[in-house]
Amino acid sequence: MAVVCRALKVARSTAYLRSRARQGPFYRRAEDTEVLYQILRVTRQRASYGYRRTWTLVNRDRAAAGERPYNRKRIRRIMRINDLMLPGKMRRRINRPHTGKVSMPSSNQRWCSDGFNIKCLN
């Protein structure tokens, strides 16, 4: 195989055929349904939990039961497959063009947000 790949100038990893094709963009494990039920148990209490907080709460329950924790990426993958992820941040566009100038109410005026106070004992 190595000689043929060198002659064709192809990497050996691309020359091997896969035994079965993937059935979607994500791989699936046999025990993913069990993990999904644990995720749903957490997200039913509050649907606004993201995958990081969900991951923490699921692993906290597993640690209390004496089981090994799940990987954060696994929780995220299962939540993405089952449409449990929160929507991304929406950025608002301001119609005012950004020119880099700060508008002042009058000329030669400076703004200061800090207050300078000296405490006196007497």
C-alpha positions in Angstrom: 0.0 0.0 0.0 2.8 2.4 0.8 4.5 1.9 -2.5 1.3 2.5 -4.4 0.6 5.7 -2.4 4.1 7.0 -3.0 3.7 6.4 -6.8 0.4 8.2 -6.9 1.6 10.9 -4.4 -1.4 10.3 -2.2 -1.5 10.0 1.6 -2.0 6.5 2.9 -4.8 7.7 5.2 -6.9 8.7 2.2 -6.3 5.4 0.3 -8.1 3.2 2.9 -11.8 2.8 2.5 -14.1 3.3 5.4 -16.1 0.2 6.4 -19.3 2.3 6.8 -20.2 5.8 6.0 -21.3 8.2 8.7 -25.0 8.8 8.9 -24.9 12.4 9.7 -22.7 15.3 10.8 -22.3 13.9 14.3 -21.2 10.5 15.6 -23.6 8.8 18.0 -22.9 6.5 20.9 -25.1 3.7 22.3 -25.5 5.4 25.7 -26.4 8.8 24.3 -30.0 8.4 25.2 -29.1 7.9 28.8 -27.1 11.1 28.7 -29.9 12.9 27.0 -32.3 12.0 29.8 -29.9 13.3 32.4 -29.6 16.6 30.4 -33.4 16.9 30.1 -33.7 16.3 33.8 -31.5 19.4 34.3 -33.0 21.6 31.5 -36.6 21.0 32.5 -36.0 22.9 35.7 -34.7 25.9 33.7 -34.6 26.0 30.0 -32.2 28.9 29.9 -29.2 26.9 31.0 -26.4 26.7 28.5 -24.3 23.7 27.9 -21.6 24.6 30.4 -24.0 25.0 33.3 -25.9 21.9 32.2 -22.6 20.0 32.1 -21.8 21.1 35.6 -25.1 20.1 37.0 -25.2 16.7 35.2 -21.7 15.9 36.5 -22.6 17.0 40.0 -25.4 14.5 40.0 -23.1 11.8 38.7 -20.5 12.6 41.3 -23.1 12.2 44.0 -24.0 8.8 42.6 -20.3 7.8 42.5 -20.1 7.7 38.7 -17.5 9.1 36.3 -18.2 12.6 34.9 -19.0 13.2 31.3 -16.9 15.3 28.9 -18.0 18.8 28.2 -17.8 18.3 24.5 -20.1 15.2 24.7 -22.8 17.2 26.5 -22.5 20.0 24.0 -22.7 17.5 21.0 -25.8 15.8 22.5 -27.5 19.2 23.1 -26.7 20.3 19.6 -28.1 17.1 18.0 -31.4 17.4 20.0 -31.8 21.2 19.5 -31.3 22.1 23.2 -28.7 24.8 22.7 -29.4 28.4 23.5 -29.4 30.8 20.6 -26.3 32.8 20.0 -25.9 36.5 20.9 -27.6 38.9 18.7 -25.6 42.0 18.0 -27.5 45.2 17.3 -26.4 47.5 14.5 -26.4 51.2 15.3 -27.5 53.3 12.4 -25.1 56.1 13.4 -21.8 55.7 11.5 -18.7 55.4 13.7 -16.4 58.3 12.8 -14.2 58.2 15.9 -15.2 61.6 17.1 -16.7 62.3 20.5 -19.4 64.9 20.5 -19.1 67.6 23.1 -21.9 70.0 24.1 -19.6 72.9 23.9 -16.0 73.5 22.9 -13.1 73.2 25.5 -15.1 71.0 27.8 -13.8 67.8 29.3 -15.7 65.0 31.1 -14.4 63.2 34.1 -16.1 60.2 35.7 -13.9 60.0 38.8 -14.4 62.2 41.8 -11.4 63.4 43.8 -12.2 63.6 47.5 -9.9 64.3 50.4 -11.2 63.3 53.8 -10.3 65.6 56.7 -10.3 64.6 60.3 -11.0 68.0 61.7 
